[in-house]
Amino acid sequence: MVFLLPFAVYVLHTLEELQGFAAWATRHFGPETTDAFAAYHIPLMLLVLFCSWRASLAGRHGGWVVMAIAFQWQFCVNALFHLITWGALGEYAPGAVTGAVVSIPATAYFLSWIRREARASTREIALAIALGTVIAALAIGFLFL
């Protein structure tokens, strides 16, 4: 069940963002609407759920486990983005609270569980962190479109 943590984090984080993120992003980056935000997050949530579910079936090692770790790492990087922009822009970045109190602690727990339970090799974890960083960079870059 721990492999479902990335999905749970994503749902909680998106619920916090839903009310004000589009307006905030429009003010600071590029045009965004709440409808568009919801429309692209639904399939992304289903993707994270699918990868998490497949990782839980696999149990250890392999592509699904790597993807679950990558998504969880992405949520940690995303949390840092929210916290940094909140400080830099001087305006609350919707998603910063769940980033700080859910995403970052969940990522620390998830990675320590992965290592303790030997669910992924060091190489798989490194690959997942690289993939998660790329995913986060793409998500942040999407704000500028």
N, C-alpha and C positions, 0 to 999 in steps of 0.2 A: 504493500500500500504506500510505502514511502515514495515510490516512483510517481505517484499521483500528485506529489507536492508541487511540481512546476505548474500543473493545471490549476490547482487551488490558489496558488500565489497569483497567477494571471487573472483569474476571475475576480479576486478581491481587489487587485490593483486597478483593473478596468472599471469596476464599479465605482471606485473613488474618482477616477479620471472622467467618467461619463458626463458628469454635470458641468464641469468647467474647462476641461482640457482644450476643446476645440476653440473656444474664444481666446484662451491664453495663447495657444499656438498661433492663432491668426494675428494676434498683437505682436508676437515676437519673432515669428519665422515665416510662415506662408499661410495662405487661405486654407481653412479647415472648417468642416461643419460637424455637428454632433451626429447627424444621420450618416455621413461618410465614415466618421470614426467608428460608429457601431457596425456599419456594413463591412468594413474590412477586419474588424476585430473578431467577429463571429467565426469566419472560416479559420482565422489564426488560432482561436481558442480550440476549435475542433482539431486542428493539426497538432497542437500541444497535447491535447487529451489523447489523441490517437498514438502519438509517439510515447507518451507516458504509459499508456495501457500496454503497448507492445513491449516496452522496457520491463514492465512488471511481469509479463509473461516470459520474457527471455531470462529474467532474473539476474544475469551477470554477463558482461562482455558483449561486444557486438554493436552494430550500428544504432539500434534502438536505444540502448543504454547511453551511447555517446550523444545521441540527439536529446534525450531527456536531460542529461547533464548540461549540454549546450544551452538548452532553453532556460534552465535554472540559472546558469551563469549570466545569460543575457538579462534576466530580470534584476540581477545584482548590478550590472553595468548600467541598466536603465535607472535603477534607484539612485546611483551616483550622479547620473545626468540630472535627474529631478532636483537633487539636493544642491548640486553645483549651480544650476540655473536659478534656483530660488535665491541663493546667495548673490550671484553675479547680477541678476536682474532686479533684485530687491522686491520681488513680487512672488507670492506663493505659487509654486508650480504644482498644479493638480497631479496627484500621484506621489508626492514627496512623503506623505505620512505613511502610506502602505509601503513605500520604498524603504523607509528607515526602520519601521517597526515590524514589517512582514518580510519583504524581499531579502534584505541583507541578512537578518538572522536565519531565515529559511535556507538561504544559500550556504551559510556556514554549517548549519546542521546537515543539510543534504550532502555536501562534499565530505564532511567528516564521516557520515554514515556510509557513503560509497567506499571510502578508504578502509574504514573499520571492518566492513562486511566483505571486502575484496570484490565489489561488484564491477569494478573496472580497473584496468591496469594503469600505471602511470602514463603510458603512452596514450591510452584512450582518453584519460582525463585531460592531458595536454591538448589533444586534438579537439575535445569538446570545448575547452576554454577558448581555443583559437576560433572555432566555429561560432561560439556564443558571442565573442567579441565582434566578429564580422556581422552577425545578425543584429546586434545592438547598433553598430555603426550604420547599417542600412536603415534601421528603424529611425534613428536620429536624422540621417540624411533625408529621409522621406518627408520630414517636417519642412524642408526648404523647397519642396516642389510646389 
